[in-house]
């Protein structure tokens, strides 16, 4: 079986959630089920493939094929704008160029299944997957990478959009989601026969600490992109309240983004320079998790929370989207009101002061994350591929 992923932004300078999903799923199923995987994606912003990205593209389990725009396409686009072509016409011509380029790739011509990722506000590569599926008369799988129904600019799935409804009803053989809320909406749209709940996954042994943790100050860790939608500043503001009462506690922020400079200034403004550190870009977060005790998530910390559980940490997260479906309050984590600094601060202070509660949540979290083990989840996707081919 040959599966061709289609997704526009595969730039894993730092491996994020969706990049990791494609990489790990392809790696596991290629070894365990003998499935051949490829990926049709866009060129990087600089039209170059950096060494950090290239090492993933050289992997034997995933052949990555990058499409335009190339410098000639960009020049032609500029000329068309100057000559008065409408933006819509330019976009149509750009899409036609992508489609014809993709259709020439052997990975597209030989694919048994096309697998597209996400339904966001920009449907260009979604439509590319649809056109390839139609052209080669092969079934199409869509994985919805969003934990709630709502505005795609805030991480939601715009399932009420007429364009999205039309795609899901008429062009797709199977739809997978990791959210019960999203699945419920799919059922309401009459798509229950081809909709599947398939949780996201993690490799727990990969994150398990092989060594004994040396004595250290109680440390809280946040891992994620430092972007406005992620609201990492909430963590720092909550930790200020923690620091006022528990000055020996530490906070480490792992990640990078447009808010990095702002957060650095915020730490200084709140006099937290001795207690809060910014670790910046990291391709391997395990050593930071292993030297921490409490993981704090904001609204989009789903995968990072699974990794924290695997590393043996207690988890605090907002009662929001997929996180409220994943975490059982007071059993394997603490849920707080989204965006509420005081509520988050109270939960952190409670966990830092209560060693037994930290241990309980960590132990139960390690048990819960077994349900998200790639060994249990990835075969479900293989079964979906096989079932739509049989149909």
Secondary structure, DSSP 4 states (H G I P E B T S, - for coil): -EEEEE-S---TTS--HHHHHHHHHHHHHHHHS--EEEEEEEPPTTSS--HHHHHHHT-TTEEEEEE---HHHHHHHHHHHHTT--HHHHHHHHHHHHHHHHHHSHHHHT-SEEEEE---S--HHHHHHHHHHHHHT-EEEEEE--SSBS-GGGT-B-TT-HHHHHHHHHT-SEEEES-HHHHHHHHHTT-GGGEEE----B-HHHHS--SPPPP---EEEEES--SGGG-THHHHHHHHHHHHH-TT-EEEEE--STTHHHHHHHHHHTT-TTTEEEEE--S--HHHHHT-SEEE--TT-HHHHHHHHHTT-EEEEES-HHHHHH--BTTTBEEE-TT-HHHHHHHHHHHHH-HHHHHHHHHHHHHHGGGGBHHHHHHHHHHHHHHHHH-
